[in-house]
Amino acid sequence: MFLKRQFAQLLIIIATLLISSFSSASTLLVMGDSLSAAYNLRQQDGWVSLLENKLSQSHPELKVINASVSGETTQGGLSRFADLLEKHKPNWVVLELGANDALRGYPLNQTTINLEKMVKQAQQSGADVLLIGNRIPQNYGKRYTQMFFSLYEEIANKYNLAYLPFMLENVALNKELMQNDGLHPNKAGQPIVLKNVLPYLLPLLDGANKE
């Protein structure tokens, strides 16, 4: 009888440890376009995979889900987002979308609406958001390019988000770090993209214990 009681207590302890382990696990969802989907590269060479490798050492309990799709617009992202939130229940979301809207000349007010809907969905689910802005070539016109760049800061201020204005800083204008299309970083550029992202992402991960 005594042994049975000890065995039962041992099972309770093991179950408690397992539950504690699961509850301490957390998830980061990256919601982006080709800039985050390792366009024209091996997946393991993209900045998100490099991030996952780095976090596996500093944040071993953190799971990274890369839901980025090359060519994705904010409308396409919005159509997938609710299901992704429900499936993965992320603690944090990196939102990197909008460049394809601008490159296709879509109305920027609709881009803003779509991004704001995703931000609100993420926040309502309990996730913290890092919003990543972008720039487009000047040949789209000074007014349009400036309006596009500014919309991210306006959203970040409105919803009190962590905000990275441009993750291709020190990459976009360096031909040695860009693919031939002039839009996407090559393999050598990906670690620099990650270096740009980390100062904005790490404080978000470490600043709140979202279990």
Backbone as JSON, one array per atom type, in Angstrom:
{
  "sequence": "MFLKRQFAQLLIIIATLLISSFSSASTLLVMGDSLSAAYNLRQQDGWVSLLENKLSQSHPELKVINASVSGETTQGGLSRFADLLEKHKPNWVVLELGANDALRGYPLNQTTINLEKMVKQAQQSGADVLLIGNRIPQNYGKRYTQMFFSLYEEIANKYNLAYLPFMLENVALNKELMQNDGLHPNKAGQPIVLKNVLPYLLPLLDGANKE",
  "N": [[0.83, -1.2, 0.0], [1.93, 1.19, 0.85], [3.95, 1.5, -1.08], [2.39, 1.78, -3.37], [1.17, 4.22, -2.83], [3.41, 5.89, -2.82], [4.18, 5.61, -5.49], [1.99, 6.72, -6.79], [2.22, 9.35, -5.92], [4.59, 10.0, -7.14], [3.84, 9.91, -9.84], [2.12, 12.1, -9.88], [3.9, 14.19, -9.41], [5.52, 14.0, -11.72], [3.59, 14.53, -13.7], [2.93, 17.16, -13.0], [5.36, 18.47, -13.52], [5.51, 18.08, -16.28], [3.27, 19.52, -17.18], [4.02, 22.04, -16.33], [6.24, 22.41, -17.96], [5.07, 22.44, -20.52], [3.43, 24.68, -20.26], [5.27, 26.71, -20.05], [6.32, 26.86, -22.53], [6.49, 28.74, -25.56], [5.39, 30.69, -28.41], [6.41, 32.14, -31.46], [5.16, 33.85, -34.15], [5.83, 34.48, -37.47], [4.75, 36.62, -39.83], [4.87, 37.25, -42.98], [6.08, 38.38, -46.24], [7.83, 37.69, -49.31], [10.27, 38.66, -48.4], [10.61, 37.6, -45.95], [10.33, 34.97, -46.42], [12.48, 33.67, -47.41], [13.04, 34.04, -50.18], [14.0, 32.67, -53.24], [16.1, 31.39, -52.09], [17.62, 28.81, -50.05], [15.58, 27.55, -47.43], [16.83, 27.41, -44.92], [18.7, 29.38, -45.08], [17.47, 31.8, -44.89], [16.5, 34.8, -43.06], [14.66, 34.28, -41.03], [14.95, 31.58, -40.39], [17.58, 31.71, -39.52], [17.16, 33.28, -37.3], [15.6, 31.51, -35.77], [17.5, 29.54, -35.21], [19.29, 31.01, -33.65], [17.67, 31.75, -31.47], [17.17, 29.28, -30.42], [19.21, 28.79, -28.74], [19.32, 30.95, -26.89], [16.67, 31.22, -26.12], [15.38, 28.58, -25.5], [12.87, 27.51, -25.09], [11.21, 28.58, -26.92], [9.22, 28.47, -29.8], [9.4, 28.9, -33.27], [7.33, 29.92, -35.82], [7.13, 30.17, -39.21], [5.12, 31.76, -41.24], [5.27, 33.05, -43.6], [4.77, 34.03, -47.01], [5.83, 34.1, -50.31], [5.15, 36.82, -52.43], [2.91, 37.59, -51.06], [0.17, 39.68, -50.17], [-1.28, 42.29, -48.09], [-3.99, 41.78, -47.98], [-4.16, 39.07, -48.65], [-2.68, 38.04, -46.53], [-4.29, 38.8, -44.37], [-6.53, 37.2, -44.86], [-5.64, 34.72, -44.11], [-4.86, 34.95, -41.51], [-6.42, 34.8, -39.09], [-6.96, 32.06, -38.83], [-4.36, 31.1, -38.51], [-3.66, 32.25, -36.07], [-5.46, 30.94, -34.41], [-4.65, 28.31, -34.73], [-1.89, 28.22, -33.95], [-1.66, 29.82, -31.72], [0.05, 32.1, -30.95], [2.46, 33.8, -28.86], [3.81, 36.0, -29.59], [3.89, 38.1, -32.48], [5.44, 38.73, -35.51], [4.95, 41.1, -37.84], [5.19, 41.55, -41.12], [4.35, 42.84, -43.77], [2.98, 44.27, -46.81], [4.62, 45.42, -48.73], [4.19, 44.26, -51.27], [1.64, 45.18, -51.83], [2.15, 47.9, -52.28], [3.98, 47.79, -54.42], [2.33, 46.91, -56.38], [0.7, 49.0, -56.67], [-1.58, 49.33, -55.1], [-4.35, 50.85, -53.32], [-3.33, 52.73, -50.55], [-4.79, 53.22, -48.29], [-6.35, 50.96, -47.98], [-4.41, 49.05, -47.52], [-3.55, 49.94, -45.03], [-5.88, 49.53, -43.51], [-6.09, 46.72, -43.66], [-3.7, 45.9, -42.36], [-4.15, 47.0, -39.83], [-6.35, 45.52, -39.02], [-5.19, 43.0, -38.73], [-3.36, 43.54, -36.69], [-5.12, 44.16, -34.59], [-6.47, 41.72, -34.34], [-4.36, 40.08, -33.53], [-3.64, 41.28, -31.08], [-6.03, 40.98, -29.65], [-5.98, 38.26, -29.36], [-4.08, 37.99, -27.51], [-1.44, 38.27, -28.18], [1.75, 39.89, -28.5], [2.95, 42.41, -30.75], [5.4, 42.9, -33.25], [5.86, 45.28, -35.54], [6.96, 45.54, -38.81], [8.23, 47.84, -41.0], [8.57, 49.1, -44.42], [10.27, 50.1, -47.44], [9.79, 51.4, -50.75], [10.88, 51.52, -54.22], [11.95, 54.74, -55.49], [10.89, 55.42, -57.93], [8.19, 55.09, -57.92], [7.07, 57.41, -57.28], [7.44, 60.32, -55.29], [5.53, 61.18, -53.38], [3.78, 58.97, -53.05], [5.59, 56.95, -52.22], [6.51, 58.02, -49.83], [4.15, 58.21, -48.34], [3.57, 55.52, -48.14], [5.77, 54.56, -46.62], [5.33, 55.98, -44.27], [2.92, 55.03, -43.23], [3.3, 52.8, -41.65], [4.56, 53.67, -39.3], [2.54, 55.27, -38.29], [0.54, 53.37, -37.73], [1.91, 51.86, -35.83], [2.2, 53.74, -33.76], [-0.47, 54.24, -33.17], [-1.39, 51.82, -32.14], [0.42, 51.24, -30.22], [2.82, 49.69, -30.72], [5.76, 47.6, -30.91], [8.23, 48.6, -33.19], [9.91, 48.4, -36.21], [11.35, 50.38, -38.52], [12.61, 49.82, -41.06], [13.81, 46.93, -42.28], [15.8, 46.3, -44.07], [17.95, 47.94, -43.84], [21.21, 49.09, -44.53], [21.5, 47.05, -46.3], [19.79, 47.05, -48.58], [20.8, 48.88, -50.51], [23.19, 47.89, -51.19], [24.8, 46.19, -53.57], [26.21, 43.84, -53.37], [24.95, 42.46, -51.42], [22.44, 41.98, -52.26], [19.97, 40.28, -54.28], [19.78, 39.72, -57.87], [17.46, 40.97, -58.7], [17.24, 43.26, -57.26], [15.54, 43.65, -55.15], [15.38, 41.72, -53.18], [17.23, 40.43, -50.44], [20.32, 38.63, -50.73], [21.97, 35.5, -49.87], [24.16, 36.34, -48.35], [23.22, 38.71, -47.36], [21.23, 38.09, -45.55], [22.02, 37.52, -42.77], [22.54, 40.14, -41.93], [20.07, 41.36, -42.15], [18.79, 39.96, -40.1], [20.33, 40.91, -37.98], [19.43, 43.52, -37.97], [16.81, 43.17, -37.15], [16.85, 41.98, -34.59], [17.42, 43.86, -32.36], [14.95, 45.01, -31.98], [13.19, 42.94, -31.66], [14.11, 41.21, -29.57], [13.85, 42.67, -27.05], [11.08, 42.66, -26.91], [10.46, 39.96, -26.67], [11.68, 39.39, -24.24], [10.59, 41.16, -22.52], [8.05, 40.61, -21.58], [6.4, 38.09, -19.88], [4.71, 35.82, -21.31], [2.81, 33.44, -20.68]],
  "CA": [[0.0, 0.0, 0.0], [2.85, 2.32, 0.94], [4.6, 1.64, -2.38], [1.4, 2.31, -4.31], [1.0, 5.64, -2.53], [4.62, 6.57, -3.31], [4.12, 5.59, -6.96], [0.97, 7.7, -7.19], [2.78, 10.67, -5.69], [5.6, 10.2, -8.18], [3.11, 10.23, -11.07], [1.61, 13.47, -9.75], [5.05, 15.08, -9.59], [5.88, 13.97, -13.14], [2.53, 15.24, -14.44], [3.08, 18.58, -12.7], [6.53, 18.95, -14.26], [5.17, 18.12, -17.7], [2.36, 20.64, -17.38], [4.83, 23.26, -16.19], [7.08, 22.52, -19.16], [4.23, 22.85, -21.64], [2.91, 26.03, -20.04], [6.35, 27.67, -20.22], [6.62, 26.95, -23.95], [5.89, 29.91, -26.18], [5.43, 30.64, -29.87], [6.57, 33.37, -32.25], [4.63, 33.7, -35.51], [6.32, 35.47, -38.43], [3.74, 36.77, -40.88], [5.5, 38.14, -43.93], [6.05, 38.08, -47.67], [9.05, 37.05, -49.79], [11.42, 39.13, -47.64], [10.74, 36.71, -44.79], [10.11, 33.6, -46.87], [13.73, 33.19, -48.02], [12.81, 34.01, -51.62], [15.1, 32.27, -54.12], [17.17, 30.85, -51.26], [17.23, 27.68, -49.22], [14.88, 28.04, -46.24], [17.74, 27.54, -43.79], [19.55, 30.55, -45.26], [16.68, 33.0, -44.67], [16.71, 35.42, -41.74], [13.78, 33.68, -40.02], [15.61, 30.35, -39.95], [18.74, 32.14, -38.73], [16.59, 33.71, -36.02], [15.21, 30.31, -35.04], [18.73, 28.92, -34.72], [19.83, 31.85, -32.57], [16.79, 31.69, -30.3], [17.22, 27.94, -29.83], [20.24, 28.84, -27.7], [18.99, 31.93, -25.85], [15.28, 31.02, -25.71], [15.12, 27.21, -25.96], [11.45, 27.16, -24.96], [10.47, 29.34, -27.93], [9.0, 27.86, -31.11], [9.22, 29.9, -34.33], [6.5, 29.5, -36.96], [7.26, 31.1, -40.33], [3.95, 31.67, -42.11], [5.49, 33.98, -44.71], [4.52, 33.52, -48.36], [6.31, 35.0, -51.36], [4.08, 37.46, -53.18], [1.75, 37.86, -50.21], [-0.31, 41.04, -49.92], [-1.95, 42.39, -46.8], [-5.3, 41.14, -48.09], [-3.91, 37.64, -48.55], [-2.28, 37.75, -45.16], [-5.47, 38.93, -43.51], [-7.43, 36.07, -45.09], [-5.07, 33.54, -43.45], [-4.33, 35.28, -40.2], [-7.24, 34.31, -37.97], [-6.74, 30.61, -38.7], [-3.01, 30.9, -37.98], [-3.72, 32.58, -34.65], [-6.19, 29.88, -33.73], [-3.87, 27.06, -34.78], [-0.59, 28.27, -33.28], [-1.79, 30.56, -30.46], [1.36, 32.71, -30.69], [2.65, 34.82, -27.83], [4.32, 37.17, -30.3], [3.72, 38.1, -33.93], [6.2, 39.66, -36.34], [4.08, 41.41, -38.98], [6.02, 42.13, -42.19], [3.56, 42.77, -45.0], [2.6, 45.55, -47.38], [5.46, 45.8, -49.87], [3.56, 43.85, -52.53], [0.53, 46.11, -52.07], [2.69, 49.13, -52.85], [4.59, 47.51, -55.72], [1.23, 46.72, -57.33], [-0.05, 50.25, -56.74], [-2.86, 49.23, -54.4], [-4.65, 52.0, -52.45], [-2.66, 52.55, -49.28], [-5.76, 53.19, -47.19], [-6.77, 49.57, -47.79], [-3.27, 48.4, -46.87], [-3.62, 50.34, -43.62], [-7.02, 48.83, -42.91], [-5.75, 45.29, -43.52], [-2.69, 45.76, -41.32], [-4.77, 47.29, -38.54], [-7.19, 44.38, -38.65], [-4.3, 41.94, -38.24], [-2.84, 43.97, -35.39], [-6.19, 44.01, -33.59], [-6.7, 40.29, -34.13], [-3.23, 39.57, -32.74], [-3.75, 41.79, -29.71], [-7.19, 40.35, -29.01], [-5.61, 36.88, -29.04], [-3.1, 38.04, -26.43], [-0.06, 38.31, -28.71], [2.43, 41.17, -28.72], [3.26, 42.55, -32.18], [6.48, 43.72, -33.81], [5.5, 45.71, -36.89], [8.13, 45.85, -39.63], [7.9, 48.67, -42.15], [9.34, 48.86, -45.63], [10.39, 51.17, -48.42], [9.68, 50.99, -52.14], [11.72, 52.37, -55.07], [11.49, 56.13, -55.67], [10.21, 55.62, -59.21], [6.75, 55.05, -57.69], [6.65, 58.77, -56.97], [7.85, 60.72, -53.94], [4.38, 61.25, -52.47], [3.3, 57.61, -52.77], [6.59, 56.22, -51.45], [6.55, 58.57, -48.47], [2.92, 57.8, -47.67], [3.7, 54.09, -47.82], [6.71, 54.41, -45.51], [4.79, 56.59, -43.06], [1.73, 54.36, -42.7], [3.69, 51.85, -40.62], [4.78, 54.4, -38.05], [1.23, 55.71, -37.8], [-0.11, 52.2, -37.13], [2.66, 51.52, -34.62], [1.85, 54.71, -32.72], [-1.88, 54.09, -32.84], [-1.62, 50.59, -31.37], [1.51, 51.11, -29.25], [3.52, 48.49, -31.14], [7.18, 47.6, -31.23], [8.23, 49.01, -34.6], [11.17, 48.49, -36.96], [10.99, 51.1, -39.75], [13.11, 49.27, -42.32], [14.71, 45.86, -41.9], [16.86, 46.15, -45.06], [18.95, 48.98, -43.62], [22.58, 48.64, -44.83], [21.44, 45.9, -47.2], [19.05, 47.32, -49.82], [21.56, 49.64, -51.5], [24.48, 47.22, -51.39], [24.59, 45.17, -54.59], [26.83, 42.58, -52.95], [24.06, 41.82, -50.45], [21.11, 41.86, -52.86], [19.82, 39.45, -55.47], [19.81, 40.49, -59.12], [16.23, 41.75, -58.88], [17.36, 44.51, -56.52], [14.47, 43.75, -54.16], [15.51, 40.71, -52.13], [18.6, 40.15, -49.98], [20.87, 37.32, -51.04], [22.37, 34.75, -48.68], [25.07, 37.15, -47.54], [22.48, 39.8, -46.74], [20.27, 37.62, -44.55], [22.45, 37.76, -41.39], [22.44, 41.57, -41.61], [18.65, 41.57, -41.9], [18.55, 39.46, -38.74], [20.97, 41.86, -37.06], [18.54, 44.69, -37.89], [15.56, 42.8, -36.48], [17.04, 41.54, -33.21], [17.28, 44.88, -31.31], [13.54, 45.34, -31.79], [12.46, 41.73, -31.28], [14.52, 40.63, -28.29], [13.19, 43.3, -25.9], [9.68, 42.24, -26.9], [10.44, 38.59, -26.13], [12.15, 39.36, -22.86], [9.91, 42.17, -21.7], [6.77, 40.13, -21.05], [6.32, 36.64, -19.7], [3.35, 35.5, -21.77], [2.63, 31.99, -20.6]],
  "C": [[0.87, 1.26, 0.0], [3.54, 2.59, -0.41], [3.65, 2.22, -3.42], [1.21, 3.81, -4.1], [2.2, 6.45, -3.03], [4.62, 6.68, -4.83], [3.12, 6.63, -7.45], [1.49, 9.12, -7.01], [3.83, 11.01, -6.75], [4.94, 10.58, -9.51], [2.6, 11.66, -11.04], [2.73, 14.47, -9.98], [5.46, 15.16, -11.06], [4.88, 14.75, -13.98], [2.65, 16.75, -14.23], [4.24, 19.19, -13.47], [6.24, 19.06, -15.74], [4.26, 19.3, -18.02], [3.11, 21.95, -17.3], [5.68, 23.49, -17.41], [6.27, 23.01, -20.35], [3.77, 24.3, -21.48], [3.98, 27.09, -20.25], [6.77, 27.79, -21.68], [5.89, 28.14, -24.56], [6.16, 29.87, -27.68], [5.55, 32.03, -30.47], [6.11, 33.08, -33.67], [5.17, 34.83, -36.38], [5.37, 35.48, -39.62], [4.27, 37.76, -41.91], [5.33, 37.71, -45.38], [7.39, 37.47, -48.07], [10.3, 37.48, -49.02], [11.66, 38.26, -46.4], [10.6, 35.24, -45.16], [11.32, 33.01, -47.57], [13.58, 33.02, -49.53], [14.09, 33.69, -52.39], [16.31, 31.75, -53.35], [16.7, 29.55, -50.62], [16.6, 28.23, -47.94], [15.84, 28.29, -45.08], [18.66, 28.74, -43.89], [18.8, 31.86, -45.02], [16.82, 33.52, -43.26], [15.83, 34.8, -40.67], [14.39, 32.38, -39.49], [16.86, 30.67, -39.12], [18.3, 32.61, -37.35], [16.24, 32.5, -35.16], [16.43, 29.62, -34.44], [19.31, 29.7, -33.54], [18.99, 31.73, -31.31], [16.8, 30.31, -29.65], [18.26, 27.87, -28.72], [19.83, 29.76, -26.55], [17.58, 31.76, -25.3], [14.84, 29.62, -26.13], [13.66, 26.79, -25.88], [10.6, 27.77, -26.07], [10.41, 28.6, -29.26], [8.73, 28.95, -32.12], [8.43, 29.28, -35.47], [6.62, 30.55, -38.05], [6.1, 30.86, -41.29], [4.06, 32.61, -43.3], [5.32, 33.29, -46.05], [5.01, 34.53, -49.39], [5.14, 35.52, -52.18], [2.87, 37.85, -52.36], [1.45, 39.35, -50.1], [-0.94, 41.08, -48.54], [-3.32, 41.74, -46.83], [-5.16, 39.62, -47.98], [-3.52, 37.23, -47.15], [-3.45, 37.79, -44.21], [-6.39, 37.73, -43.65], [-6.95, 34.8, -44.39], [-4.86, 33.72, -41.96], [-5.12, 34.68, -39.04], [-7.03, 32.82, -37.75], [-5.36, 30.3, -38.12], [-2.96, 31.2, -36.48], [-4.39, 31.46, -33.86], [-5.36, 28.6, -33.66], [-2.63, 27.1, -33.88], [-0.62, 29.0, -31.94], [-0.47, 31.24, -30.07], [1.33, 33.7, -29.53], [3.12, 36.13, -28.45], [4.11, 36.98, -31.8], [4.66, 39.14, -34.54], [5.39, 39.87, -37.62], [4.88, 42.2, -40.01], [5.29, 41.95, -43.51], [3.29, 44.19, -45.52], [3.41, 45.94, -48.61], [4.81, 45.43, -51.2], [2.33, 44.68, -52.85], [1.06, 47.34, -52.81], [3.27, 48.9, -54.24], [3.53, 47.3, -56.81], [0.33, 47.95, -57.42], [-1.41, 50.21, -56.07], [-3.1, 50.49, -53.55], [-4.09, 51.78, -51.05], [-3.62, 52.59, -48.09], [-6.26, 51.77, -46.93], [-5.65, 48.76, -47.15], [-3.28, 48.7, -45.37], [-4.73, 49.59, -42.9], [-6.69, 47.36, -42.66], [-4.74, 45.06, -42.41], [-3.29, 46.0, -39.94], [-5.67, 46.15, -38.09], [-6.33, 43.24, -38.1], [-3.73, 42.28, -36.87], [-3.89, 43.75, -34.31], [-6.49, 42.55, -33.31], [-5.6, 39.69, -33.26], [-3.35, 40.02, -31.29], [-4.93, 41.17, -28.96], [-6.9, 38.9, -28.63], [-4.59, 36.82, -27.9], [-1.66, 38.11, -26.88], [0.46, 39.74, -28.78], [2.93, 41.21, -30.17], [4.51, 43.4, -32.4], [6.08, 44.02, -35.25], [6.77, 46.12, -37.64], [7.69, 46.63, -40.86], [8.77, 48.35, -43.35], [9.41, 50.12, -46.46], [10.22, 50.58, -49.81], [10.51, 51.94, -52.99], [11.09, 53.74, -55.33], [10.74, 56.35, -56.98], [8.69, 55.47, -59.1], [6.2, 56.43, -57.33], [6.93, 59.1, -55.52], [6.68, 60.7, -52.96], [3.91, 59.86, -52.07], [4.29, 56.84, -51.9], [6.65, 56.71, -50.01], [5.31, 58.18, -47.68], [2.99, 56.33, -47.26], [4.62, 53.9, -46.62], [6.11, 54.89, -44.2], [3.64, 55.81, -42.44], [2.1, 53.39, -41.58], [3.9, 52.53, -39.26], [3.46, 54.85, -37.45], [0.49, 54.56, -37.13], [0.58, 51.83, -35.82], [2.31, 52.45, -33.47], [0.41, 54.52, -32.25], [-2.12, 52.91, -31.92], [-0.49, 50.28, -30.39], [2.32, 49.83, -29.5], [5.03, 48.68, -31.11], [7.28, 47.78, -32.74], [9.65, 49.13, -35.14], [10.86, 49.16, -38.29], [11.41, 50.41, -41.04], [14.15, 48.19, -42.01], [15.83, 45.61, -42.92], [17.89, 47.27, -44.98], [20.35, 48.37, -43.8], [22.63, 47.4, -45.71], [20.9, 46.31, -48.57], [19.87, 48.02, -50.9], [22.94, 49.05, -51.76], [24.29, 46.05, -52.35], [25.19, 43.83, -54.2], [25.94, 41.8, -51.98], [22.66, 41.58, -51.0], [21.12, 40.9, -54.05], [19.73, 40.34, -56.7], [18.57, 41.33, -59.35], [16.27, 43.08, -58.13], [16.34, 44.68, -55.42], [14.69, 42.84, -52.95], [16.97, 40.51, -51.72], [19.05, 38.76, -50.42], [21.29, 36.62, -49.74], [23.25, 35.58, -47.76], [24.35, 38.28, -46.82], [21.58, 39.38, -45.6], [20.74, 37.81, -43.1], [22.36, 39.23, -40.97], [20.99, 41.95, -41.37], [18.31, 41.12, -40.47], [19.14, 40.42, -37.71], [20.11, 43.11, -36.89], [17.29, 44.39, -37.07], [15.75, 42.59, -34.98], [16.89, 42.64, -32.15], [15.83, 45.27, -31.04], [12.74, 44.13, -31.29], [12.83, 41.23, -29.89], [13.91, 41.33, -27.08], [11.71, 42.91, -25.78], [9.56, 40.84, -26.28], [10.76, 38.56, -24.65], [11.36, 40.27, -21.93], [8.6, 41.72, -21.1], [6.8, 38.62, -20.99], [4.91, 36.19, -20.04], [3.2, 34.0, -21.82], [1.17, 31.66, -20.79]]
}
